[in-house]
């Protein structure tokens, strides 16, 4: 899951904070800052992303128009999350935590808690997020509308194919140009963390990937910096 930096509350051309009349007005700014991707499952959805209220507006009406309460979400993540009352401290969040480090993506489209994480409290928070948005749902019928797992599986294979092409290009002295193409393919595919995993050993491509996805917290990939909680110790 891509760690995000959506920035402070937007301001207008006169330097004043923008006061949203409806939460839908924030959609364009969110897309501009963090891209056309679901903040949770990381699918690319140019046409059907919704402004997601981290804390449900039906439970917390005072937060309906608050920038700090906004992310972007696909239909599957949003509908699974629903209007469940939540305590922020019980979960990890892509705009607060190093969610890339927290989650392991597998070739079959499944996701799990990073096996390297031993802290039971942290593992519980990651699992809570899985449950909240249904990241571990794996429908068994071809008619199922929730195909997030299948889309992850497809992205994994695309990334592996791209890796073969990239490594072949290195032998021809075309690695720099190929890295740019890989970043473009990844942006079209979505599922940032899968691509970063596949290209883990290629620093040049990793940088291109981080730069290609707007709003990615680049510090989260600095081994000297990256605690799970980007702001303080858990």
Secondary structure, 3 states (H helix, E strand, C coil): CCCECCCCCCECCCCCECCCCCHHHHHHHHHHHHCCECCCCCEECCCCCEEEECCCCCCCHHHCCCHHHEEEECHHHHHHHCCCCCCHHHCCCCCCECHHHHEEECCCCCEEECCCCCCHHHHHHHHHHHHHHCCCCCCCCCCCCCCHHHHHHHHHHHHHHHHHHHHHHHCCCCHHHHHHHHHHHHHHHECHHHHHHHCCCCHHHHHHHHHHCCCECHHHHCCCCCCCECCCCC
